[in-house]
C-alpha cells in the first residue's frame, strides 16, 4: 500500500499537537519543539520526507512522556473525534507490541465507541463482504479509519478467542458487588487475553470487539464502585454523628472518618483498573468489613447525593483561520498518483455499496448507511448495484458500470464534505480533506465524459430508459459537485457557516 506522505504528516501533526498540549498542562509551560516541526513549518510542502523522519523521532520521545493514564484523563466528551481517529491511526501504524502502546490503542478505540459522531450510530447492523456475516457499524467505521494502514491478519484461533468477551461481559454484569467483581479475577484475565492477540490486537475486528466490552465493563465497575463508596461514606457519617472516629481495620491499618472524607471516587475511577487494583480492593475489603461488623446500628437515612460535575468554560471556540483556496490552480496540480489513490477508494466504495444492496431487505436497499450519512439510491441505481452482468460488453452492462461510478463519486464527495466539517479545528486535516475533494473533482470530469459516451450509445440504440437513468444520476452528481465548489471557493469567514448547511 502506497502511503500519501502529506496524509501521514497530517496524522502525525495532529498527534504532536495533542501530545504537546498534554505536556504543557503537566509542566506548566510551553514545550520546546524541534526546528522544522513548528505548526507554521508543517504547512510547507518542502522536504516532506525529511520532515516525516524528524517527526517520527520526536513522537518516539513524546511517547515516553505520555502515559495511558494521561490519555485517560485527557480524553473527555469534549475531545474532537478527529483527534482520537488520528491517534488510533498513529498507534496502529506503529506496530509497537509493547503493553503501553496496546493500552493507549485500547483506550482510544473505547473512547470512539463511547462517543459516536451520531447518537445511536453503533446500534445498527451492517453486512460482511461475503453477504452473510454481520459486521457492526463500529467495526465498519474502524475499517474506514484504518483503511490506509496495513493491519495484521486475524487467525481462526484468534477469532475464536474474541468470542470469550461476550461471556466475560456477562460475568461482569452478574457480579453482585465490587468485591465479587474483583475476586473473580476478570480484570487480570481480560488483560492476559488482550496480550495473547500480540500484533493482531490492532485488527479492526479485535478493536471492534474489545471496545464495546470495555465500555460495558467500565459502566458496571463504576456502578459497583460508587455503590461501595457511598455505603462506606454513610457508615462514616453515622459514626461521626455518634462521636466515633475509627470505622474499621483493613490490612492491619485503622481506617478513620478522615480517611473516608479524603476519598475521591472520581479520581480513583480515572486511574487505569490494572494499575489501581490494590486501591479498589482496599475499598472493597472495607465495605465487606463494615457489612459484617458495622460500627453501629445503621439508621435508615437516605444516601447523600453525589456531587454533579459541572461544565467548565463558557467561551466560544475560536474559528480557525483558513487560507483562501485557488481551486483552479489546485485542480491543475493534481498528480496521476493522487488520481490512482482515489480510484482505489472509489472501487472500495462501489464494492461496499454493492454488498449492502445485494444482501439488504428489498424494502430498505435504497437507503445505504454510510459513515456520516445515509446514501439514497434511486430504484434504477439499486438495480445497477445488484446486477450480475457488470462484466459483459453489452449496453446494459455499460449503463450499470456508469451508474456505479456516478454514485460512488457522489458518496466520496459527500463523505469528504462531512470530514471537512468535522476538521474545522485541525488546519492540517482540513487541508487534507480539501485536497481529496479537489482530486475527486478531477475524477468527476472523466466520469462525465464516460457517461456522455454511454448516453450517446443508448440514444443510438433507442434505449430511453437507460438515458433517463444516467441523466438522473448525473444530475445528483452535478448538484453534489456544485456544493463542493461552493464550499472550497468560499472566503475563509464563510467556510464554517457554509459547511454547516451542507448536509
C-alpha positions in Angstrom: 0.0 0.0 0.0 1.4 3.3 -1.1 1.3 5.9 1.7 0.5 9.5 0.9 3.2 11.4 2.7 1.0 14.5 3.2 -1.7 12.4 4.8 0.8 10.7 7.1 2.3 14.1 8.1 -1.2 15.4 8.8 -1.9 12.5 11.1 1.4 12.9 12.9 0.9 16.7 13.2 -2.4 16.1 15.0 -0.8 13.6 17.4 2.1 16.0 18.1 -0.3 18.9 18.8 -2.3 16.8 21.2 0.8 15.4 23.0 2.3 18.9 23.3 -0.9 20.2 24.9 -0.9 17.4 27.5 2.8 18.1 28.4 2.1 21.8 28.6 -0.5 21.1 31.2 1.9 18.8 33.1 4.9 21.0 33.1 3.0 24.3 33.4 4.5 25.9 30.3 5.5 25.7 26.7 7.2 22.5 25.3 10.2 23.3 23.0 9.6 21.9 19.6 12.4 20.8 17.3 13.2 23.1 14.4 11.2 22.4 11.3 8.3 20.8 13.3 6.6 24.1 14.3 3.0 24.5 13.2 4.0 27.0 10.5 6.8 24.8 9.1 4.4 21.8 8.8 2.3 23.8 6.3 5.2 23.7 3.8 5.5 21.1 1.1 9.3 21.3 1.1 11.2 18.1 2.0 8.2 16.2 3.4 10.3 13.0 3.7 12.8 14.8 5.9 10.0 16.3 8.0 8.4 12.9 8.4 11.7 11.4 9.6 12.1 14.2 12.2 8.5 13.9 13.3 8.8 10.2 13.9 11.8 10.7 16.1 10.2 13.5 18.0 7.0 11.5 18.6 9.0 8.5 19.9 10.4 10.8 22.5 6.9 12.2 23.4 5.6 8.6 23.6 7.9 8.0 26.5 6.5 11.0 28.4 2.8 10.4 27.7 1.3 7.5 29.8 -2.0 5.7 29.2 -3.3 7.4 32.4 -2.6 10.8 31.0 -4.6 9.9 27.9 -7.4 8.5 30.0 -7.7 11.9 31.8 -7.3 13.9 28.6 -10.0 12.1 26.5 -13.3 13.6 27.6 -16.7 14.0 26.0 -15.5 17.4 24.6 -12.5 15.8 22.8 -12.7 16.2 19.0 -13.2 12.7 17.5 -10.9 13.7 14.6 -8.0 13.8 17.2 -9.0 10.4 18.5 -9.1 8.9 15.0 -5.7 10.4 14.2 -4.3 8.9 17.4 -5.8 5.5 16.5 -4.2 5.6 13.1 -0.8 6.5 14.7 -0.8 3.8 17.3 -1.9 1.2 14.8 0.7 2.1 12.2 3.5 2.0 14.9 3.1 -1.8 15.1 4.6 -1.5 18.6 3.9 -4.7 20.6 4.5 -3.1 24.0 1.8 -3.1 26.7 1.9 0.7 26.7 1.1 1.1 23.0 -1.6 -1.5 23.3 -3.2 0.2 26.3 -3.2 3.5 24.5 -4.8 2.0 21.4 -7.3 0.2 23.7 -8.2 3.5 25.4 -8.7 5.5 22.2 -10.8 2.8 20.5 -13.0 2.7 23.5 -13.4 6.4 23.5 -14.5 6.3 19.9 -17.1 3.7 20.8 -18.4 5.6 23.8 -18.6 8.9 21.8 -20.0 8.2 18.3 -20.3 11.2 16.0 -24.0 10.5 15.6 -26.0 9.3 18.7 -27.0 5.7 18.3 -24.7 5.2 15.4 -23.3 1.8 16.6 -26.7 0.2 17.3 -27.5 -0.6 13.7 -26.1 -3.6 11.8 -24.2 -3.9 8.6 -23.2 -6.9 6.4 -20.0 -8.7 5.8 -18.3 -8.7 2.5 -19.5 -12.2 1.9 -23.0 -11.1 2.3 -23.7 -13.3 5.3 -21.6 -12.5 8.4 -22.9 -9.4 10.2 -20.5 -6.5 10.8 -21.2 -4.0 13.5 -21.3 -0.3 12.4 -18.4 0.3 14.7 -16.3 -2.3 13.0 -17.2 -0.8 9.6 -16.1 2.7 11.0 -12.8 1.2 12.2 -12.2 -0.4 8.8 -12.7 3.0 7.2 -10.5 4.8 9.7 -7.7 2.3 9.3 -8.2 1.8 5.5 -4.8 3.3 4.7 -3.0 1.2 7.3 -1.7 -2.3 6.9 -3.4 -4.2 9.7 -2.2 -7.6 10.8 -4.2 -10.7 9.9 -6.5 -12.5 12.3 -6.1 -16.2 12.6 -9.0 -18.6 13.1 -7.8 -19.3 16.7 -7.8 -15.6 17.5 -11.3 -15.3 16.0 -12.4 -17.9 18.5 -10.8 -16.1 21.3 -12.8 -13.0 20.5 -16.0 -14.9 21.4 -14.8 -15.1 25.1 -15.6 -11.4 25.5 -19.3 -12.0 25.4 -19.0 -14.5 28.3 -16.7 -12.2 30.2 -19.1 -9.3 29.8 -22.0 -11.4 31.0 -19.9 -12.5 34.0 -19.1 -8.8 34.9 -22.8 -7.8 34.6 -23.8 -10.6 37.0 -21.4 -9.6 39.7 -23.4 -8.7 42.8 -21.0 -6.2 44.3 -17.5 -4.7 43.9 -15.9 -7.5 46.0 -17.4 -10.2 43.8 -16.2 -8.5 40.6 -12.6 -8.0 41.9 -12.4 -11.5 43.4 -13.5 -13.0 40.1 -10.1 -12.0 38.6 -11.9 -10.9 35.4 -9.6 -7.8 35.1 -6.5 -9.9 35.0 -8.0 -12.5 32.7 -9.1 -9.9 30.2 -5.6 -8.2 30.2 -4.0 -11.6 29.5 -6.5 -12.2 26.8 -5.7 -8.9 25.1 -2.0 -9.7 25.4 -2.5 -13.0 23.6 -3.5 -11.3 20.4 0.0 -9.8 20.0 0.2 -7.6 16.9 -3.3 -8.8 15.7 -4.7 -6.7 18.6 -4.7 -3.8 16.1 -7.0 -5.6 13.7 -10.4 -3.7 13.3 -12.3 -6.8 14.2 -10.4 -7.2 17.5 -10.8 -3.5 18.4 -14.4 -3.6 17.5 -15.0 -6.5 19.9 -12.8 -5.1 22.8 -14.1 -1.5 22.8 -17.8 -2.4 23.5 -16.6 -4.9 26.2 -14.5 -2.1 27.8 -17.5 0.3 27.7 -19.9 -2.2 29.3 -17.4 -3.4 31.9 -16.4 0.2 32.8 -20.0 1.1 33.3 -20.7 -1.9 35.5 -17.5 -1.3 37.5 -18.3 2.3 38.1 -21.8 1.4 39.3 -20.4 -1.1 41.8 -17.5 1.1 43.0 -19.7 4.1 43.6 -22.2 1.9 45.4 -19.5 0.6 47.7 -18.0 4.1 48.4 -21.5 5.6 49.0 -22.2 2.9 51.6 -18.8 3.5 53.3 -19.5 7.2 53.5 -22.9 6.5 55.0 -21.2 4.4 57.7 -18.6 7.2 58.3 -21.3 9.8 58.6 -23.3 7.7 61.1 -20.1 7.1 63.1 -19.1 10.7 63.1 -22.6 11.7 64.4 -22.1 9.4 67.4 -18.6 10.9 68.1 -16.6 8.0 66.8 -13.5 8.2 64.5 -12.4 4.7 63.6 -14.5 2.8 61.0 -12.6 -0.5 61.0 -9.3 -2.2 60.2 -8.1 -3.2 56.8 -4.8 -4.9 56.3 -3.9 -4.1 59.9 -4.5 -0.3 59.4 -7.2 1.6 61.1 -9.5 3.4 58.7 -10.8 6.7 60.1 -13.5 9.1 59.3 -10.9 11.5 58.0 -9.6 8.8 55.5 -13.1 8.4 54.1 -13.6 12.2 53.9 -10.5 12.4 51.7 -11.7 9.6 49.4 -12.1 11.0 45.9 -14.1 8.5 43.8 -13.9 10.3 40.6 -10.1 10.5 40.8 -9.8 6.8 41.5 -12.1 5.9 38.6 -9.8 7.8 36.2 -6.9 5.6 37.1 -6.4 2.5 34.9 -8.0 -0.5 36.5 -4.9 -2.7 36.1 -2.7 -0.2 38.0 -5.2 0.7 40.7 -6.4 -2.7 41.7 -5.0 -2.6 45.2 -6.7 0.7 45.9 -10.0 -0.7 44.6 -9.5 -3.9 46.7 -9.0 -1.8 49.9 -12.3 -0.1 49.3 -14.0 -3.4 48.7 -12.5 -5.0 51.8 -13.5 -2.1 54.0 -17.1 -2.3 52.7 -17.2 -6.0 53.4 -15.8 -5.5 56.9 -18.4 -2.8 57.7 -21.2 -5.1 56.4 -20.1 -7.9 58.7 -19.2 -5.8 61.7 -20.9 -2.4 61.4 -19.6 0.3 63.8 -23.1 0.9 65.0 -26.7 0.2 64.1 -27.3 1.8 60.8 -30.1 4.4 60.7 -32.5 4.4 57.7 -31.0 7.5 56.2 -31.1 8.1 52.5 -27.7 8.2 50.8 -26.4 11.7 50.2 -26.5 12.5 46.5 -23.1 12.5 44.8 -22.0 15.9 43.6 -22.7 16.5 40.0 -19.9 17.6 37.8 -20.3 21.0 36.2 -19.2 22.0 32.7 -16.2 24.3 32.7 -15.7 27.2 30.4 -18.3 29.3 28.8 -16.4 30.9 26.0 -17.0 30.0 22.3 -14.3 28.1 20.5 -12.3 30.4 18.1 -12.8 29.7 14.4 -9.5 28.8 12.9 -8.3 31.0 10.1 -8.3 29.2 6.7 -6.4 30.2 3.6 -8.3 31.3 0.5 -8.1 28.3 -1.9 -7.3 28.7 -5.6 -9.5 25.8 -6.7 -8.5 26.0 -10.4 -4.7 26.0 -9.6 -5.2 23.1 -7.2 -7.0 21.1 -9.8 -4.3 21.7 -12.4 -1.7 20.4 -9.9 -3.4 17.1 -9.3 -0.9 14.2 -9.9 -1.5 10.8 -11.5 -0.6 9.2 -8.2 -3.4 11.1 -6.5 -5.8 10.0 -9.1 -4.7 6.4 -8.8 -5.1 6.5 -5.0 -8.6 8.0 -5.3 -9.6 5.4 -7.9 -8.8 2.7 -5.3 -11.1 4.4 -2.8 -13.9 4.7 -5.3 -13.6 0.9 -6.1 -13.9 0.2 -2.4 -17.0 2.4 -2.1 -18.6 0.7 -5.1 -18.0 -2.7 -3.7 -19.3 -1.8 -0.2 -22.5 -0.4 -1.7 -22.9 -3.5 -3.9 -22.5 -5.8 -0.9 -25.2 -3.9 1.1 -27.7 -3.6 -1.8 -27.4 -7.3 -2.7 -27.9 -8.6 0.9 -30.3 -6.0 2.3 -34.0 -6.3 2.7 -35.5 -5.2 -0.6 -37.6 -2.7 1.2 -34.6 -0.9 2.6 -31.9 -1.5 0.0 -32.2 2.0 -1.4 -31.0 3.6 1.9 -27.3 2.7 2.2 -25.9 3.6 5.7 -22.6 5.4 5.2 -20.2 6.6 8.0 -21.8 10.1 8.4 -25.0 9.9 6.4 -27.5 7.8 4.5 -26.9 7.4 0.8 -30.2 7.4 -1.0 -30.4 5.4 -4.3 -33.0 5.6 -7.0 -34.6 2.2 -7.9 -32.6 2.1 -11.1 -29.4 2.7 -9.2 -30.2 0.0 -6.7 -30.9 -2.4 -9.6 -27.5 -1.5 -11.1 -25.7 -2.2 -7.9 -27.3 -5.6 -7.6 -26.7 -6.6 -11.3 -24.8 -9.7 -12.1 -23.9 -8.8 -15.6 -21.4 -6.0 -15.0 -18.5 -7.9 -16.8 -20.5 -8.1 -20.0 -19.8 -5.9 -23.0 -23.5 -5.1 -23.6 -25.1 -1.7 -23.4 -26.9 -2.8 -20.3 -23.6 -3.5 -18.6 -22.1 -0.2 -19.7 -25.0 1.7 -18.2 -24.8 -0.2 -14.9 -21.0 0.4 -14.7 -21.5 4.1 -15.4 -24.2 4.3 -12.7 -21.9 2.6 -10.1 -19.2 5.1 -10.7 -21.5 8.2 -10.7 -23.0 7.1 -7.3 -19.5 6.2 -5.9 -18.3 9.7 -6.7 -21.3 11.3 -5.0 -20.6 9.1 -2.0 -17.0 10.1 -1.8 -17.7 13.8 -2.3 -20.3 13.7 0.5 -18.0 11.8 2.8 -15.2 14.3 2.3 -17.5 17.3 2.8 -18.6 15.7 6.1 -15.0 15.2 7.1 -14.3 18.8 6.2 -17.0 20.0 8.5 -15.5 17.9 11.4 -12.0 19.1 10.8 -12.6 22.8 11.4 -10.4 22.8 14.5 -7.5 21.0 12.7 -6.0 23.0 9.9 -3.8 20.2 8.7 -6.6 17.7 8.4 -9.0 20.3 6.9 -6.4 20.9 4.2 -6.0 17.2 3.5 -9.8 16.7 3.1 -9.9 19.8 0.8 -7.1 18.2 -1.3 -9.1 15.0 -1.5 -12.2 16.9 -2.8 -10.0 18.5 -5.4 -8.9 15.1 -6.7 -12.5 13.8 -6.7 -13.5 16.9 -8.8 -10.8 16.0 -11.3 -12.1 12.4 -11.5 -15.6 13.7 -11.9 -14.7 15.3 -15.1 -13.6 12.0 -16.6 -16.7 10.3 -15.2 -19.0 12.8 -17.0 -17.1 12.2 -20.3 -17.5 8.4 -19.9 -21.2 8.7 -19.0 -21.7 11.0 -22.0 -20.4 8.4 -24.4 -22.7 5.7 -22.8 -25.7 8.1 -23.1 -24.9 8.6 -26.8 -24.8 4.8 -27.4 -28.1 4.4 -25.5 -29.7 7.1 -27.7 -28.5 5.4 -30.9 -30.0 2.1 -29.8 -33.2 3.8 -28.7 -32.9 2.9 -25.0 -34.8 5.8 -23.5 -34.9 4.2 -20.0 -31.1 3.9 -19.9 -30.7 7.6 -20.9 -33.2 8.6 -18.2 -31.3 6.6 -15.6 -27.9 8.0 -16.4 -29.2 11.6 -16.6 -30.9 11.3 -13.2 -27.6 10.0 -11.6 -25.7 12.8 -13.4 -28.0 15.4 -12.0 -27.3 14.2 -8.5 -23.5 14.3 -9.1 -23.8 17.8 -10.6 -25.6 19.1 -7.5 -23.0 17.5 -5.3 -20.0 18.9 -7.2 -21.6 22.4 -7.2 -21.8 22.1 -3.4 -18.1 21.1 -3.3 -17.0 24.0 -5.4 -19.1 26.4 -3.4 -17.6 25.1 -0.1 -14.0 25.1 -1.4 -14.3 28.5 -3.1 -15.9 30.3 -0.1 -14.0 33.0 1.7 -12.4 31.9 5.0 -15.0 33.8 7.1 -17.8 31.9 5.2 -16.4 28.4 5.5 -17.8 27.5 8.9 -21.4 28.6 8.0 -21.2 27.2 4.5 -20.1 23.8 5.6 -22.7 23.7 8.4 -25.5 23.8 5.9 -24.0 21.3 3.5 -25.7 18.2 4.9 
